[in-house]
Amino acid sequence: MIPRAVRKLASARLAIVLIATLMLLTVLNVLFPQKTYFSAADFARFQSDAPDLARALSLLGLDVVFGGWLFAVICIILCLNVSACTWLRISERRSRGVRVPIRTEKGLLAASWRGRATDLLDLASRRLTSDGWVLTGNSKWVDATKRGAGFWGSVVLHASILVIALGGALVPLTSFAGTMVIAEGQSVIDEPATYLTVTREPRIGEPFTGAQLRLESMNVEYEDGIVVGAEGQMSALDTEGDSVSRLVRVNHPLDVAGKSYLLQNTGFAVDADLSIDGQEQAVVLNLADRTPRGYSDTIEAPRAGGGTTPVRLELTPVPLGPEEIAPQRLLSADDPRLEVQVQADSSSSAATGAVLKRGESVELSPGVTLTFREVRYWSTFLVRSEPARTVVYLGFALAVVGSLVRFISADRRIAVRIIDEKGEPTVVVGYASRPWGSGYTRDRAEARQLLRLGAEGEES
């Protein structure tokens, strides 16, 4: 006997409510600010502007909807619902007796029928068995079934929900997310020091792969002054010695060692030589700030005797006057200029500066000289790793297979009974086909053949 609580847990109504709730949470994920989408500064600003709402969202787990306790509880109940439903179906399939027929055909037994009603049932049983039907019954009825694979398709469909839920639970435990900046010609290693930010680290597995990455070149395409394409040639070498080279574009990442490197923003970098007391070293300076004139940043340049000097660098794609702004083709550095501003310190009363062409130099402090060599591009890469997403994909594949099997391969049933109707012995034949009625035509013909058998009083 199946407990009543199990039947309630396995109810389709509960499943509909849970799925509708998950859909509502998906909508709330869009409507309310999420920690996973907002930067720390933006989310802190939201908490300051609406403290009561922020507190309520935090208590309900709606500030990180897909990682909150409410979403997790609903998913767990849904998994229990699917498991109970599957177990209930399998149990009933093993123990179920005759079903109430969906459609019936009736006919009186012929007066010439000389045998007992049970003889007609025996004859019907032989006919159905010879046609491949599986029979159960007693002296009053015969129940015949032809079970297709549709039931097991339903089981696979239910199992797919559990697999998707398992994958969904594993994704936040195994995923990684962060950003890094790589300039043209620069090689980096996937390690903590390389990352600009790390927003998520896995609880299972290693967060950093140690793979070597290199941005060989970048190309930005314009059309009518608007960027229409950006692509970079990248190469990588993982710790196993396997190498890969790929042209990376938006939505076409480089995949290496289980991580995806997605191209995002691009800006200018300065390829320069820094000379300290006659000893030169090559440096690449990424200019992070976008300005109306180009890209700029402030660096701390070393001094010959120790310490540093603040230096502001601004690179423009073409020569510009003091009040001019950059052309629309900002990233097309046809004739670049590097504006160097050495900021005032305790040893000087005013800032000094220069505008450099390629190959020109400026003294930053006594014994320290900066030489402008070339313009490069830097690019920001969103780095993501979700190894458990393959489990989710497997669940979706099982859902497709289970749905196809469930709705293509039907279960068919024929039931034959002999009843007294107003004192007359009557043959009642019922037939059913689930989930579709595709078997009705064949089963109706079989049912009418059995009726003729009783009406004619002979085996035909």
Secondary structure as UniProt FT lines:
FT   HELIX           4..9
FT   HELIX           12..31
FT   TURN            35..37
FT   HELIX           40..49
FT   HELIX           51..60
FT   TURN            63..64
FT   HELIX           65..67
FT   HELIX           69..95
FT   STRAND          103..108
FT   TURN            111..112
FT   HELIX           117..130
FT   TURN            131..132
FT   STRAND          134..137
FT   STRAND          141..146
FT   HELIX           150..174
FT   STRAND          176..183
FT   TURN            184..185
FT   STRAND          187..189
FT   HELIX           192..194
FT   STRAND          195..200
FT   STRAND          212..223
FT   TURN            224..225
FT   STRAND          226..237
FT   TURN            239..240
FT   STRAND          243..249
FT   TURN            250..251
FT   STRAND          254..256
FT   TURN            257..258
FT   STRAND          259..276
FT   TURN            277..278
FT   STRAND          279..286
FT   STRAND          289..290
FT   STRAND          295..302
FT   TURN            304..305
FT   STRAND          308..316
FT   TURN            322..323
FT   TURN            330..331
FT   STRAND          337..342
FT   TURN            346..347
FT   STRAND          352..356
FT   TURN            358..359
FT   STRAND          361..365
FT   TURN            366..367
FT   STRAND          368..385
FT   TURN            387..388
FT   HELIX           389..408
FT   STRAND          411..421
FT   TURN            422..423
FT   STRAND          424..434
FT   HELIX           437..439
FT   HELIX           440..456
//
